[in-house]
Amino acid sequence: MVALAAIAGLSLAMPTYASGFPGAGLPVINGHNPNVQITFDGTNVSIAYDPVEGPYDNVEDSYVSVVNTSTSSALTSLTISGPNIFGLDGDGQQFYTGISYGPSGYEGPNTSFSIQDNNNGTVNFLAGGVAPGASSWFTLENNLNGANGGGIVITKPPTTTPTPDGGSTLALAGFGLMGLGALRRWVLR
Protein backbone atom coordinates (compact mmCIF):
# COMPACT_ATOMS: atom_id res chain seq x y z
CA MET A 1 0.00 0.00 0.00
CA VAL A 2 1.32 3.40 -0.97
CA ALA A 3 1.09 6.22 1.56
CA LEU A 4 1.36 9.90 0.76
CA ALA A 5 3.90 11.89 2.77
CA ALA A 6 5.21 15.46 2.70
CA ILE A 7 8.53 17.00 3.58
CA ALA A 8 8.08 19.95 5.94
CA GLY A 9 8.86 23.22 4.24
CA LEU A 10 8.84 21.69 0.77
CA SER A 11 5.23 20.58 0.60
CA LEU A 12 4.03 24.07 -0.26
CA ALA A 13 6.72 24.72 -2.83
CA MET A 14 6.72 21.34 -4.58
CA PRO A 15 4.24 18.48 -4.70
CA THR A 16 5.31 15.24 -3.06
CA TYR A 17 4.82 11.65 -4.10
CA ALA A 18 4.78 8.21 -2.61
CA SER A 19 6.68 5.43 -4.33
CA GLY A 20 7.91 1.92 -3.82
CA PHE A 21 11.35 3.27 -2.87
CA PRO A 22 11.98 3.68 0.86
CA GLY A 23 12.07 7.34 1.80
CA ALA A 24 8.87 8.18 -0.04
CA GLY A 25 7.62 11.70 0.43
CA LEU A 26 10.37 13.34 -1.62
CA PRO A 27 9.40 16.18 -3.95
CA VAL A 28 8.25 15.60 -7.50
CA ILE A 29 10.64 17.30 -9.93
CA ASN A 30 9.14 18.24 -13.31
CA GLY A 31 6.52 15.51 -12.82
CA HIS A 32 9.11 12.86 -11.92
CA ASN A 33 9.94 10.76 -8.90
CA PRO A 34 13.52 9.58 -8.22
CA ASN A 35 14.80 7.12 -10.79
CA VAL A 36 17.75 6.05 -8.61
CA GLN A 37 17.71 4.94 -4.96
CA ILE A 38 20.90 4.63 -2.89
CA THR A 39 20.38 2.77 0.39
CA PHE A 40 22.95 2.74 3.20
CA ASP A 41 22.52 0.11 5.94
CA GLY A 42 25.39 1.18 8.20
CA THR A 43 27.98 -0.92 6.40
CA ASN A 44 26.93 -1.49 2.80
CA VAL A 45 25.51 0.64 0.04
CA SER A 46 23.07 -0.65 -2.55
CA ILE A 47 21.86 1.07 -5.67
CA ALA A 48 18.45 0.45 -7.26
CA TYR A 49 17.05 1.82 -10.50
CA ASP A 50 13.36 2.42 -11.14
CA PRO A 51 12.74 0.95 -14.62
CA VAL A 52 9.53 2.96 -15.04
CA GLU A 53 10.73 6.42 -13.98
CA GLY A 54 12.65 8.35 -16.60
CA PRO A 55 14.94 11.37 -16.43
CA TYR A 56 13.38 14.31 -14.56
CA ASP A 57 14.34 16.68 -17.40
CA ASN A 58 12.79 14.26 -19.94
CA VAL A 59 16.21 13.96 -21.63
CA GLU A 60 19.06 12.53 -19.53
CA ASP A 61 19.28 13.83 -15.93
CA SER A 62 18.75 11.59 -12.88
CA TYR A 63 16.96 12.28 -9.61
CA VAL A 64 18.68 10.35 -6.81
CA SER A 65 17.16 9.58 -3.41
CA VAL A 66 19.34 8.41 -0.52
CA VAL A 67 17.95 6.41 2.40
CA ASN A 68 19.87 5.56 5.57
CA THR A 69 18.49 2.36 7.09
CA SER A 70 21.32 2.18 9.64
CA THR A 71 20.41 2.35 13.30
CA SER A 72 23.67 3.87 14.49
CA SER A 73 25.50 5.89 11.83
CA ALA A 74 24.74 9.09 9.98
CA LEU A 75 25.81 9.06 6.32
CA THR A 76 28.00 12.14 5.76
CA SER A 77 29.29 11.59 2.21
CA LEU A 78 29.39 9.26 -0.79
CA THR A 79 32.17 9.25 -3.38
CA ILE A 80 30.65 8.15 -6.66
CA SER A 81 31.61 7.63 -10.28
CA GLY A 82 29.56 7.35 -13.43
CA PRO A 83 29.62 8.49 -17.04
CA ASN A 84 29.35 12.31 -17.08
CA ILE A 85 27.32 12.41 -13.84
CA PHE A 86 29.11 15.59 -12.71
CA GLY A 87 29.15 17.18 -16.19
CA LEU A 88 26.52 19.58 -14.88
CA ASP A 89 25.08 21.60 -17.77
CA GLY A 90 22.61 23.89 -16.01
CA ASP A 91 19.36 21.91 -15.96
CA GLY A 92 19.55 20.64 -12.38
CA GLN A 93 16.55 20.44 -10.08
CA GLN A 94 16.66 24.24 -9.50
CA PHE A 95 15.81 24.81 -13.18
CA TYR A 96 12.48 23.04 -12.61
CA THR A 97 11.69 23.83 -8.97
CA GLY A 98 13.04 27.37 -8.68
CA ILE A 99 14.60 26.38 -5.33
CA SER A 100 18.35 26.74 -4.89
CA TYR A 101 20.16 24.46 -2.47
CA GLY A 102 23.66 25.08 -3.86
CA PRO A 103 25.73 26.77 -6.54
CA SER A 104 25.23 24.19 -9.31
CA GLY A 105 21.44 23.92 -8.96
CA TYR A 106 21.73 20.11 -8.82
CA GLU A 107 22.09 19.91 -5.03
CA GLY A 108 19.21 18.88 -2.79
CA PRO A 109 18.62 20.17 0.73
CA ASN A 110 21.74 19.97 2.94
CA THR A 111 23.93 18.56 0.17
CA SER A 112 27.01 19.84 -1.61
CA PHE A 113 29.30 18.43 -4.28
CA SER A 114 33.10 18.09 -4.33
CA ILE A 115 33.64 17.46 -8.05
CA GLN A 116 36.87 15.86 -9.23
CA ASP A 117 35.93 15.70 -12.93
CA ASN A 118 32.83 15.04 -15.06
CA ASN A 119 32.82 11.35 -14.05
CA ASN A 120 33.89 11.48 -10.40
CA GLY A 121 32.94 13.39 -7.28
CA THR A 122 31.71 13.30 -3.73
CA VAL A 123 28.22 14.11 -2.50
CA ASN A 124 28.47 15.66 0.97
CA PHE A 125 25.50 15.52 3.32
CA LEU A 126 25.63 18.61 5.51
CA ALA A 127 24.04 19.41 8.89
CA GLY A 128 25.19 16.17 10.50
CA GLY A 129 24.56 13.94 7.50
CA VAL A 130 21.63 11.68 6.66
CA ALA A 131 20.58 10.43 10.09
CA PRO A 132 19.54 6.82 10.71
CA GLY A 133 16.03 6.32 9.34
CA ALA A 134 16.17 9.55 7.33
CA SER A 135 16.48 10.29 3.62
CA SER A 136 17.92 12.95 1.34
CA TRP A 137 18.09 13.63 -2.38
CA PHE A 138 20.03 15.37 -5.16
CA THR A 139 20.18 15.38 -8.95
CA LEU A 140 22.94 14.40 -11.38
CA GLU A 141 23.62 14.52 -15.10
CA ASN A 142 23.06 11.46 -17.26
CA ASN A 143 20.20 8.98 -17.22
CA LEU A 144 21.35 6.44 -14.69
CA ASN A 145 18.34 4.26 -15.50
CA GLY A 146 20.37 2.61 -18.24
CA ALA A 147 18.96 4.42 -21.29
CA ASN A 148 22.44 5.84 -21.96
CA GLY A 149 24.19 2.73 -20.62
CA GLY A 150 24.90 4.70 -17.46
CA GLY A 151 25.22 3.61 -13.90
CA ILE A 152 26.87 4.90 -10.78
CA VAL A 153 29.46 3.15 -8.67
CA ILE A 154 30.35 3.95 -5.08
CA THR A 155 34.13 4.29 -5.46
CA LYS A 156 35.08 4.24 -1.79
CA PRO A 157 33.28 3.39 1.43
CA PRO A 158 30.73 5.93 2.60
CA THR A 159 31.80 8.38 5.25
CA THR A 160 29.78 8.12 8.45
CA THR A 161 29.61 9.53 11.94
CA PRO A 162 28.19 7.74 14.99
CA THR A 163 24.86 9.14 16.06
CA PRO A 164 24.12 10.24 19.61
CA ASP A 165 22.84 7.46 21.81
CA GLY A 166 19.61 9.17 22.78
CA GLY A 167 20.95 11.10 25.76
CA SER A 168 22.35 8.38 28.00
CA THR A 169 25.84 9.88 27.78
CA LEU A 170 24.48 13.28 28.72
CA ALA A 171 22.53 11.74 31.59
CA LEU A 172 25.67 9.99 32.88
CA ALA A 173 27.60 13.26 32.69
CA GLY A 174 24.82 14.99 34.63
CA PHE A 175 24.88 12.34 37.35
CA GLY A 176 28.67 12.67 37.52
CA LEU A 177 28.40 16.43 38.01
CA MET A 178 25.75 15.95 40.69
CA GLY A 179 28.09 13.53 42.47
CA LEU A 180 30.94 16.03 42.30
CA GLY A 181 28.65 18.71 43.75
CA ALA A 182 27.64 16.42 46.62
CA LEU A 183 31.27 15.51 47.27
CA ARG A 184 32.22 19.20 47.32
CA ARG A 185 29.48 19.95 49.86
CA TRP A 186 30.62 17.05 52.04
CA VAL A 187 34.30 18.13 51.91
CA LEU A 188 33.47 21.78 52.72
CA ARG A 189 31.57 20.86 55.91
Backbone bond lengths (Angstrom), bond angles and torsions (degrees), N, CA, C in turn:
res aa  C-N    CA-C-N  psi(-1)  N-CA   C-N-CA  omega(-1)  CA-C   N-CA-C  phi
1 M - - - 1.446 - - 1.512 109.09 -
2 V 1.302 116.29 135.18 1.455 122.11 -177.27 1.521 108.87 -96.25
3 A 1.314 116.52 130.90 1.468 121.32 178.80 1.512 109.19 -112.44
4 L 1.312 117.07 144.54 1.448 121.53 179.29 1.512 109.43 -92.16
5 A 1.331 116.96 131.31 1.459 121.55 179.98 1.517 108.89 -132.62
6 A 1.332 117.02 161.02 1.457 122.04 179.58 1.515 109.33 -132.09
7 I 1.317 115.43 146.49 1.452 121.07 174.97 1.517 107.06 -92.92
8 A 1.317 117.19 126.24 1.469 121.59 -178.49 1.513 109.63 -57.18
9 G 1.315 116.13 134.80 1.452 120.94 178.61 1.515 113.38 86.95
10 L 1.314 118.40 -24.70 1.452 120.70 179.44 1.518 111.41 -103.05
11 S 1.310 118.03 -17.89 1.454 120.33 -174.02 1.518 112.11 -64.77
12 L 1.322 117.74 -29.03 1.459 119.06 177.94 1.517 111.86 -80.35
13 A 1.332 116.28 -32.03 1.451 119.83 -176.44 1.520 112.60 -83.30
14 M 1.326 117.52 -35.67 1.457 121.86 -176.94 1.519 109.14 -137.91
15 P 1.337 117.54 142.19 1.457 118.31 175.41 1.521 109.70 -66.82
16 T 1.321 116.40 158.98 1.458 120.51 177.10 1.518 108.96 -117.06
17 Y 1.305 116.27 166.53 1.452 121.28 -178.79 1.512 109.25 -135.44
18 A 1.274 115.69 167.96 1.460 122.06 170.17 1.524 106.92 -122.12
19 S 1.314 117.11 136.85 1.458 119.64 -177.86 1.518 109.64 -137.23
20 G 1.307 115.07 -179.22 1.447 120.59 175.95 1.519 112.28 -76.14
21 F 1.337 118.65 -17.45 1.457 121.48 177.16 1.518 109.63 -70.16
22 P 1.340 118.22 141.56 1.464 118.96 171.01 1.523 108.80 -61.36
23 G 1.294 118.07 152.53 1.455 120.66 -179.42 1.507 111.83 87.05
24 A 1.314 117.08 19.97 1.461 120.71 179.08 1.524 109.37 -56.49
25 G 1.289 116.46 157.19 1.450 121.71 -177.82 1.516 111.09 107.42
26 L 1.324 116.88 6.15 1.453 121.26 177.07 1.518 109.11 -76.86
27 P 1.334 117.52 158.39 1.462 119.05 -177.58 1.526 112.90 -67.76
28 V 1.304 115.48 152.26 1.458 122.12 171.05 1.528 105.95 -83.88
29 I 1.324 116.80 132.76 1.461 121.16 178.58 1.525 107.91 -115.81
30 N 1.320 116.38 115.31 1.465 122.63 179.95 1.528 111.02 53.06
31 G 1.340 116.07 38.65 1.459 121.28 178.95 1.514 114.56 81.87
32 H 1.338 117.42 8.30 1.467 120.62 -175.35 1.521 112.67 -119.17
33 N 1.325 114.41 146.27 1.446 124.14 171.01 1.527 107.65 -92.11
34 P 1.341 118.57 170.06 1.469 118.73 175.87 1.527 111.88 -58.09
35 N 1.327 116.01 140.92 1.457 120.00 174.85 1.523 111.56 -104.56
36 V 1.342 116.82 -2.38 1.464 122.08 176.91 1.522 107.90 -134.80
37 Q 1.320 116.87 137.25 1.472 122.50 176.62 1.521 108.46 -125.31
38 I 1.331 116.95 121.72 1.462 122.23 173.01 1.525 106.56 -104.87
39 T 1.332 116.49 125.98 1.457 121.09 -179.97 1.524 108.95 -118.75
40 F 1.330 115.72 130.12 1.459 123.11 178.69 1.519 108.00 -113.87
41 D 1.359 116.93 125.66 1.467 119.57 -176.91 1.527 113.08 -106.40
42 G 1.307 117.53 12.88 1.457 121.53 -178.71 1.512 111.90 105.78
43 T 1.324 116.43 -24.95 1.460 122.19 179.10 1.524 111.20 -131.33
44 N 1.317 116.00 -47.40 1.463 121.85 -174.22 1.517 111.71 -110.45
45 V 1.324 114.05 157.74 1.456 121.54 175.21 1.516 108.03 -120.73
46 S 1.325 116.34 133.51 1.463 120.06 174.60 1.521 108.35 -122.12
47 I 1.311 114.92 152.10 1.457 121.40 -178.50 1.518 108.26 -124.92
48 A 1.330 116.68 127.52 1.467 121.55 177.90 1.519 108.66 -121.91
49 Y 1.304 115.82 148.08 1.460 122.79 178.82 1.518 108.53 -117.53
50 D 1.304 116.75 135.85 1.466 121.21 176.50 1.525 107.28 -88.03
51 P 1.326 119.06 111.27 1.459 121.03 -176.22 1.521 113.62 -69.22
52 V 1.329 117.93 -15.49 1.464 121.25 -178.47 1.527 111.12 -91.20
53 E 1.320 116.71 -38.05 1.464 121.27 -174.30 1.517 110.20 -78.63
54 G 1.294 117.59 131.19 1.457 121.85 179.51 1.511 111.52 -100.44
55 P 1.327 116.90 -173.46 1.458 121.61 178.73 1.532 111.13 -60.78
56 Y 1.342 116.29 139.52 1.466 119.59 -177.08 1.526 112.22 -68.46
57 D 1.332 117.77 -20.96 1.468 119.96 177.23 1.528 111.43 -94.61
58 N 1.330 116.52 6.59 1.467 124.38 -178.46 1.518 113.16 64.08
59 V 1.350 117.62 14.58 1.454 121.19 178.27 1.532 110.38 -127.08
60 E 1.379 116.48 -70.11 1.461 117.63 -175.28 1.522 115.36 -150.11
61 D 1.313 121.27 -4.86 1.470 121.30 -174.48 1.525 112.49 -84.73
62 S 1.346 115.52 147.05 1.463 121.72 -177.49 1.517 112.05 -109.69
63 Y 1.305 114.77 144.88 1.462 125.40 177.46 1.522 105.46 -108.66
64 V 1.340 116.89 116.43 1.454 122.92 -171.57 1.531 109.78 -112.09
65 S 1.322 116.67 125.39 1.461 120.58 172.36 1.525 107.81 -103.95
66 V 1.325 115.64 147.90 1.456 122.39 -179.55 1.522 107.32 -125.98
67 V 1.324 116.77 128.44 1.459 121.62 179.87 1.522 108.56 -123.65
68 N 1.331 116.18 131.95 1.453 121.64 177.05 1.528 108.11 -104.41
69 T 1.327 116.34 107.09 1.463 120.93 178.56 1.531 111.97 -94.63
70 S 1.327 116.64 4.63 1.463 121.16 177.05 1.523 109.81 -64.86
71 T 1.321 115.73 154.98 1.460 119.64 175.72 1.523 112.18 -104.26
72 S 1.351 116.52 -4.37 1.460 117.19 -174.00 1.518 116.13 -137.71
73 S 1.317 119.88 -7.43 1.460 120.57 -176.25 1.518 112.01 -130.23
74 A 1.324 115.08 134.49 1.459 120.68 172.08 1.525 107.84 -84.05
75 L 1.317 117.10 139.78 1.461 122.85 177.60 1.521 107.71 -88.17
76 T 1.349 117.77 115.98 1.460 120.36 -175.87 1.520 113.83 -102.53
77 S 1.341 118.44 -21.63 1.468 119.39 175.41 1.521 110.88 -164.96
78 L 1.318 114.74 157.77 1.465 123.39 174.13 1.522 107.62 -134.46
79 T 1.325 117.24 127.40 1.456 121.56 173.79 1.523 106.45 -97.20
80 I 1.320 115.41 120.77 1.465 119.97 -173.09 1.519 111.81 -129.98
81 S 1.316 114.80 155.81 1.460 122.60 176.68 1.516 109.00 -132.22
82 G 1.308 115.63 150.59 1.452 122.03 176.17 1.510 108.97 179.37
83 P 1.319 117.41 157.86 1.456 120.71 -176.79 1.532 112.02 -61.04
84 N 1.312 116.18 112.02 1.467 125.52 174.11 1.532 114.03 58.02
85 I 1.335 118.70 24.33 1.463 120.07 -176.78 1.523 113.15 -68.04
86 F 1.353 117.11 -24.07 1.462 120.40 177.02 1.527 111.55 -107.77
87 G 1.326 117.30 16.34 1.469 121.62 173.80 1.522 108.95 -83.25
88 L 1.313 116.34 59.53 1.460 123.70 -170.53 1.530 110.52 -64.86
89 D 1.339 116.00 120.75 1.466 120.42 -173.39 1.527 114.27 -112.06
90 G 1.346 117.15 15.53 1.460 119.33 172.17 1.512 116.73 101.76
91 D 1.331 118.78 -3.38 1.464 119.33 179.78 1.522 111.86 -111.23
92 G 1.343 115.54 43.72 1.456 121.48 176.11 1.511 111.17 -70.23
93 Q 1.318 116.72 -177.16 1.459 121.44 -176.37 1.523 112.27 -55.39
94 Q 1.351 118.45 -32.63 1.465 121.31 -178.66 1.524 111.54 -61.04
95 F 1.329 117.78 -33.04 1.459 122.35 179.40 1.529 111.06 -59.32
96 Y 1.341 115.81 -33.38 1.463 121.01 -176.93 1.523 113.80 -98.18
97 T 1.341 116.90 -30.22 1.467 119.46 -176.40 1.518 113.16 -97.94
98 G 1.334 116.84 -23.09 1.458 120.78 -175.50 1.516 112.87 76.49
99 I 1.341 117.92 6.73 1.461 121.95 -178.46 1.521 109.01 -109.00
100 S 1.335 115.53 123.79 1.458 120.85 -179.78 1.514 110.46 -97.55
101 Y 1.328 115.74 126.37 1.458 121.56 173.95 1.519 111.39 -113.41
102 G 1.331 117.80 -5.17 1.458 121.34 -179.48 1.508 110.96 -175.00
103 P 1.327 116.46 174.31 1.464 120.84 -172.55 1.524 115.60 -65.44
104 S 1.331 118.50 -28.33 1.469 119.02 -177.02 1.521 112.56 -85.22
105 G 1.350 117.36 -20.87 1.455 120.99 -175.38 1.519 113.15 84.24
106 Y 1.322 117.33 -2.08 1.475 122.27 178.34 1.530 111.44 -97.51
107 E 1.328 117.19 -16.96 1.456 121.27 -177.70 1.522 110.50 -68.36
108 G 1.343 114.54 150.32 1.453 121.43 170.13 1.514 108.19 -98.57
109 P 1.326 117.88 -174.12 1.463 120.53 179.21 1.533 111.32 -60.38
110 N 1.311 116.55 135.84 1.470 123.30 177.47 1.523 113.40 55.41
111 T 1.336 116.63 35.92 1.463 120.06 173.52 1.520 109.66 -127.29
112 S 1.315 115.64 154.29 1.462 121.78 171.32 1.519 107.38 -144.63
113 F 1.322 115.77 163.34 1.458 121.23 -179.97 1.522 109.92 -116.37
114 S 1.331 116.75 139.47 1.462 123.79 167.15 1.523 104.31 -114.15
115 I 1.335 116.34 99.64 1.466 121.58 -171.82 1.519 110.39 -93.50
116 Q 1.335 115.65 125.68 1.458 121.65 176.60 1.532 109.86 -86.81
117 D 1.320 116.92 -48.97 1.463 123.38 175.46 1.527 107.03 -159.76
118 N 1.318 118.10 -175.69 1.470 120.77 -176.15 1.524 113.89 -58.64
119 N 1.336 117.42 -24.17 1.463 121.60 -175.66 1.527 114.69 -105.06
120 N 1.316 117.90 -8.09 1.463 121.01 -172.16 1.519 111.76 -141.08
121 G 1.321 115.84 139.69 1.460 119.85 176.64 1.512 110.97 -176.35
122 T 1.325 114.23 178.42 1.453 121.20 179.54 1.520 108.65 -122.59
123 V 1.315 115.21 134.69 1.462 121.92 172.82 1.521 105.65 -97.62
124 N 1.324 116.38 120.13 1.456 122.63 179.92 1.519 109.13 -101.28
125 F 1.314 116.44 131.76 1.460 121.81 177.21 1.518 107.41 -102.20
126 L 1.312 116.47 111.46 1.454 123.30 -173.01 1.524 111.34 -83.78
127 A 1.315 116.64 -178.55 1.474 123.67 176.06 1.522 111.97 55.17
128 G 1.329 116.28 43.53 1.465 120.03 177.76 1.511 114.97 90.61
129 G 1.308 118.18 -2.48 1.456 121.07 178.15 1.520 112.94 87.75
130 V 1.319 115.43 -174.82 1.466 122.25 176.63 1.527 106.33 -85.64
131 A 1.307 116.30 107.36 1.462 122.33 -175.52 1.529 110.98 -66.62
132 P 1.334 117.18 158.53 1.464 119.76 175.13 1.527 110.62 -53.92
133 G 1.322 115.87 132.93 1.457 121.60 -179.62 1.514 114.70 81.42
134 A 1.331 117.91 -1.99 1.468 121.45 -177.64 1.524 110.71 -104.02
135 S 1.326 115.26 172.60 1.464 120.74 178.35 1.526 109.83 -137.27
136 S 1.318 114.85 164.76 1.453 123.07 177.19 1.522 107.42 -147.15
137 W 1.317 116.44 179.72 1.463 119.65 178.43 1.519 110.53 -159.68
138 F 1.333 114.97 162.07 1.465 123.46 175.40 1.514 107.11 -162.00
139 T 1.322 117.19 174.06 1.458 121.35 178.14 1.532 109.27 -123.01
140 L 1.330 115.32 154.44 1.461 122.46 179.20 1.521 109.79 -137.94
141 E 1.307 115.85 162.87 1.463 121.55 172.43 1.522 108.91 -74.20
142 N 1.287 116.16 159.79 1.458 126.24 173.77 1.527 110.80 79.26
143 N 1.308 115.38 141.74 1.461 121.92 177.82 1.522 108.52 -81.36
144 L 1.304 115.93 102.33 1.455 120.85 -177.65 1.516 112.27 -81.45
145 N 1.323 117.00 6.70 1.454 122.31 177.65 1.524 111.42 -80.61
146 G 1.314 117.19 -3.58 1.453 120.45 177.72 1.514 114.76 104.29
147 A 1.344 118.63 -10.84 1.463 120.18 -178.35 1.519 111.56 -60.18
148 N 1.339 117.21 -33.27 1.464 121.19 176.87 1.523 111.06 -103.07
149 G 1.336 116.95 16.66 1.458 120.20 -177.45 1.519 111.95 73.37
150 G 1.319 117.18 13.13 1.460 120.92 -173.80 1.509 113.10 -84.64
151 G 1.283 114.41 163.36 1.455 123.13 175.29 1.506 108.69 -174.51
152 I 1.303 117.18 150.66 1.454 119.08 179.03 1.520 110.14 -104.52
153 V 1.308 114.87 153.42 1.446 122.84 179.90 1.518 107.09 -130.35
154 I 1.330 116.77 132.96 1.456 120.67 173.17 1.520 105.42 -78.37
155 T 1.340 117.79 115.63 1.464 120.65 -170.74 1.508 114.28 -90.62
156 K 1.325 118.24 -12.66 1.457 120.46 170.87 1.516 107.62 -152.36
157 P 1.318 117.85 161.83 1.467 118.78 -176.70 1.523 112.09 -55.64
158 P 1.317 116.39 147.71 1.454 119.61 177.98 1.523 110.88 -64.00
159 T 1.319 115.27 150.25 1.452 120.74 176.66 1.522 107.79 -91.74
160 T 1.326 115.75 132.53 1.458 120.33 -176.87 1.519 110.54 -132.95
161 T 1.317 115.21 163.79 1.459 121.63 169.76 1.521 107.27 -132.69
162 P 1.350 117.01 142.93 1.465 118.56 176.21 1.524 109.66 -64.05
163 T 1.297 115.98 144.98 1.458 119.49 178.60 1.518 109.68 -93.25
164 P 1.326 116.71 154.08 1.465 119.39 178.18 1.525 110.14 -56.49
165 D 1.294 115.64 152.51 1.460 121.07 -175.24 1.521 113.39 -91.20
166 G 1.301 117.52 25.34 1.456 120.43 175.54 1.517 114.10 83.97
167 G 1.332 118.56 11.76 1.446 120.21 173.73 1.509 115.21 105.21
168 S 1.336 119.06 -4.85 1.461 118.40 -177.69 1.523 111.21 -65.56
169 T 1.333 117.71 -35.09 1.463 119.74 177.88 1.515 110.11 -64.99
170 L 1.318 117.12 -42.91 1.458 121.05 177.89 1.526 110.55 -63.64
171 A 1.309 116.94 -40.45 1.465 119.99 178.39 1.520 110.67 -63.32
172 L 1.338 117.49 -42.90 1.463 120.22 178.25 1.515 111.03 -62.63
173 A 1.328 117.54 -40.62 1.462 120.82 177.93 1.524 109.90 -62.86
174 G 1.314 117.23 -41.00 1.466 121.42 178.93 1.513 111.31 -62.56
175 F 1.332 117.03 -44.19 1.462 120.11 177.81 1.525 110.87 -63.49
176 G 1.332 116.74 -37.78 1.463 120.62 177.73 1.516 111.34 -62.53
177 L 1.327 116.60 -43.58 1.466 120.41 178.09 1.525 111.19 -65.07
178 M 1.316 117.03 -38.82 1.465 119.68 177.42 1.526 109.93 -63.07
179 G 1.318 117.13 -40.08 1.460 121.27 178.33 1.512 111.54 -63.77
180 L 1.343 116.34 -41.54 1.464 119.99 177.42 1.521 110.77 -63.36
181 G 1.318 117.59 -39.29 1.462 121.79 178.42 1.520 110.64 -63.84
182 A 1.333 116.98 -42.95 1.470 120.53 178.67 1.520 110.67 -65.39
183 L 1.336 117.11 -40.72 1.449 121.02 178.42 1.523 110.73 -62.51
184 R 1.330 116.08 -42.30 1.470 121.06 179.53 1.526 110.22 -61.61
185 R 1.320 116.90 -43.73 1.469 119.88 178.53 1.522 111.01 -62.79
186 W 1.314 117.70 -40.11 1.460 122.26 -179.46 1.525 110.89 -65.83
187 V 1.374 116.58 -42.34 1.457 121.15 -178.65 1.521 110.74 -68.25
188 L 1.329 118.76 -36.90 1.453 122.90 -177.26 1.525 113.34 -76.50
189 R 1.271 120.19 -5.83 1.476 123.33 179.89 1.474 111.43 -62.97
